[in-house]
Amino acid sequence: MRIGKQDAPHTAISTSDANSITVRGRDLCKELIGKIDFVDYFVLLLLGTPATDNQRFFLNALLVGIAEHGLVPSVQAARMTLAAAPEALQGAVAAGLLGSGSVVLGSAETAGRLLHDLVRESEGKNAYETALERLRRMRQSKTPIPGFGHPQHSGGDPRAELLLSLAEDRGLKGPYLAMLHTIAHALPEALGRSLPININGAIPAILLEIGFPVAALKGISILARTAGLLAHLQEEQERPIGFILSHAAAEAISYDGQKAP
């Protein structure tokens, strides 16, 4: 049974023969290894074009900004998985990435899709009114506003503030950053209160401005978080806390089900 499209049997990423390995049209050994750093190589792999100065600068900044998030659920899942299966580092990394959804890690993608949609919807229209209408619909449906608010940094996410300041310093301007600020300005009228831009709002606005497609936004977060997970898993092997986390979770939860007869 045929499932999905099966009429384009091609890839433009890499190929090899007995004498060479080609990646995005470049000889891996002659043109890339030892001559290009990983961020440049990632951009080449992902987009198929050499990284621009802004792509290189901001991708480095974003990866540093979001690689480490402390003992968040994804890290706890990874460390407890490694504690239970110490031979399976890859399984522990996978466990930490499987929860990359709209609440944790994937919210940058959700915010990016909102920005992308609003920029398209506002063409030839008033951007503020377009954003305000969408925000009101989201409030009515009780949909969270991705990219805004923070439980700890209620006065403003310092990472977002720094990234947006860097964007301004480097002259990065465009419809996505403009829409991000438009949403921020419309929030008090839509919700009755303001919310600060958080890092998951700044990340997609910047990435979209420097030419990353919407479909790639979550991948940037996954790449960064993988580095953080590997650090926690290395520490887990040296100073294990996986079973401590597991025990603490069990102690924190009380049983309120039916009693046995």
C-alpha positions in Angstrom: 0.0 0.0 0.0 1.4 3.4 -1.0 1.4 6.0 1.8 2.2 9.6 1.2 4.1 11.1 -1.7 6.5 8.7 -3.4 7.4 10.5 -6.6 10.5 12.5 -5.5 13.3 10.1 -4.6 16.0 12.7 -4.1 18.1 14.4 -1.4 20.3 17.5 -1.7 22.1 17.2 1.6 24.9 14.6 1.0 26.3 11.8 -1.1 29.5 9.8 -1.2 31.6 7.5 -3.4 34.8 5.6 -3.0 36.9 8.8 -3.2 34.9 11.6 -1.6 32.1 12.7 0.7 30.0 15.6 -0.5 27.8 17.7 1.8 25.7 20.5 0.3 27.9 20.6 -2.8 31.1 20.8 -0.8 33.9 18.3 -0.3 33.7 17.3 3.4 37.4 16.6 3.8 38.8 19.3 1.5 36.4 22.2 2.2 34.7 21.7 5.5 36.6 19.7 8.2 38.9 22.1 10.0 37.8 25.0 7.9 34.3 25.7 9.2 32.8 25.9 12.7 29.8 23.9 13.8 27.3 26.8 13.7 28.3 27.6 10.1 28.1 24.0 9.3 24.7 23.6 10.9 23.4 26.6 8.8 24.8 25.0 5.7 23.2 21.7 6.5 19.8 23.2 7.3 19.5 25.9 4.7 21.9 24.8 2.0 23.6 28.2 1.9 26.6 29.7 3.8 25.8 31.4 7.0 25.5 35.2 6.9 27.2 37.3 9.6 23.9 37.8 11.4 22.9 34.1 11.1 26.3 33.2 12.6 26.1 35.8 15.4 22.5 35.3 16.5 22.5 31.5 16.2 25.5 31.4 18.5 23.8 33.8 20.9 20.5 31.9 20.9 22.1 28.5 21.4 24.1 29.8 24.4 20.9 31.5 25.8 18.7 28.3 25.8 21.1 25.4 26.2 20.8 25.1 29.9 17.6 25.4 31.9 18.4 23.7 35.2 16.4 20.8 36.6 13.4 21.2 34.4 11.2 18.2 33.6 13.1 17.3 30.5 16.4 17.2 32.4 14.9 15.2 35.3 13.4 12.7 32.8 16.8 12.3 31.2 18.7 11.9 34.4 16.3 9.4 35.8 16.3 7.4 32.6 20.1 7.2 32.7 20.0 6.2 36.4 17.7 3.3 35.4 19.6 2.4 32.2 23.2 3.7 32.5 24.2 1.9 29.3 21.8 3.9 27.2 23.0 7.5 26.9 21.1 7.9 23.7 17.9 6.7 25.4 18.4 9.3 28.2 18.9 12.1 25.6 15.8 11.0 23.8 13.8 10.9 27.0 14.8 14.5 27.6 13.7 15.6 24.2 10.4 13.7 23.9 8.6 16.4 25.9 9.5 19.1 23.4 5.9 20.4 23.1 4.0 23.7 23.3 4.6 24.2 27.1 8.3 23.3 27.3 10.9 23.9 24.6 8.4 24.0 21.7 6.8 27.3 22.7 9.3 29.2 20.6 7.9 27.4 17.5 4.3 28.2 18.6 5.3 31.8 19.1 7.0 31.8 15.7 4.0 30.5 13.9 1.9 33.2 15.6 4.3 35.9 14.4 4.4 34.4 10.9 0.6 34.2 10.6 0.1 37.8 11.9 2.7 39.2 9.6 0.9 37.6 6.6 -2.5 38.6 7.9 -1.5 42.2 8.5 -0.3 42.8 4.9 -2.1 45.9 3.7 -3.9 46.2 7.0 -3.3 47.9 10.4 -0.8 45.7 12.2 -2.0 46.7 15.7 -5.7 46.0 14.9 -4.7 42.6 13.3 -2.8 41.6 16.4 -5.4 42.9 18.8 -8.2 40.9 17.0 -6.1 37.7 17.2 -5.3 38.3 20.9 -8.9 38.8 21.8 -9.8 35.5 20.1 -7.0 33.7 21.9 -8.3 35.2 25.2 -11.8 34.1 24.5 -10.7 30.5 23.8 -8.3 30.6 26.8 -5.3 30.0 24.6 -2.0 31.0 26.1 -0.1 33.8 24.4 3.2 32.2 23.4 6.4 34.2 23.8 5.0 36.4 26.5 5.1 36.3 30.3 7.4 34.4 32.7 6.6 32.9 36.1 10.0 34.0 37.6 11.0 37.0 35.5 7.7 38.9 35.8 9.4 42.2 35.3 11.1 41.1 32.1 13.1 38.2 30.8 16.7 39.3 30.9 17.7 36.9 28.1 15.0 38.3 25.8 15.9 41.9 26.7 19.5 41.2 25.9 18.8 39.4 22.6 16.4 42.2 21.4 19.0 44.8 22.4 21.6 42.9 20.4 19.2 42.9 17.4 18.8 46.6 17.7 22.5 47.2 18.0 23.2 45.2 14.9 20.5 47.0 12.9 18.2 43.9 12.6 14.8 45.2 11.6 11.9 43.6 9.9 8.2 42.6 10.1 8.7 39.8 12.7 10.4 41.9 15.3 8.0 44.7 14.6 5.0 42.3 15.1 6.6 41.0 18.3 6.6 44.5 19.7 3.1 45.2 18.3 1.7 42.2 20.2 3.4 43.5 23.4 1.7 46.9 22.9 -1.7 45.3 22.2 -1.7 43.0 25.2 -2.9 45.5 27.8 -6.0 46.3 25.6 -6.6 42.6 24.8 -6.0 41.1 28.2 -6.3 44.0 30.6 -2.6 43.7 31.6 0.8 43.7 30.0 3.1 40.8 29.7 6.9 41.0 29.1 8.4 39.4 26.0 10.2 36.2 27.1 13.0 34.4 25.4 10.6 32.2 23.4 9.2 35.3 21.8 12.6 36.8 21.1 14.0 33.6 19.6 11.6 33.1 16.7 11.3 36.8 15.9 15.1 36.9 15.4 15.4 33.6 13.6 12.6 34.5 11.2 14.3 37.9 10.5 17.6 36.2 9.6 16.0 33.8 7.2 15.2 30.6 9.2 12.0 28.9 8.0 9.1 28.4 10.5 9.5 24.7 10.3 13.1 24.9 11.6 12.3 26.9 14.7 11.8 24.0 17.1 15.0 22.4 15.7 17.1 25.2 17.0 15.7 24.7 20.5 16.3 20.9 20.3 19.9 21.4 19.1 20.6 23.8 22.1 18.8 21.7 24.7 20.7 18.5 23.5 23.9 20.2 24.6 22.5 21.0 28.0 21.1 17.4 28.4 24.5 16.0 27.6 26.1 18.1 30.3 23.5 16.9 32.9 24.0 13.3 31.8 27.8 13.6 32.1 27.3 14.9 35.6 24.7 12.1 36.3 27.5 9.6 35.6 29.9 11.4 38.0 27.5 12.7 40.7 24.2 10.7 40.3 21.0 12.3 41.5 18.5 10.4 39.3 17.2 8.2 42.0 17.2 11.1 44.4 14.9 12.9 42.0 12.7 9.8 41.6 12.4 9.4 45.4 11.6 13.0 45.9 8.8 12.8 43.4 7.4 9.8 45.1 7.6 11.5 48.5 5.8 14.6 47.2 2.8 12.8 45.9 0.2 11.4 48.2 -2.3 8.6 47.4 -5.9 9.6 47.5 -7.5 6.6 45.8 -9.7 4.0 47.3 -8.5 2.0 50.2 -8.1 -1.7 49.9 -10.7 -3.8 51.7 
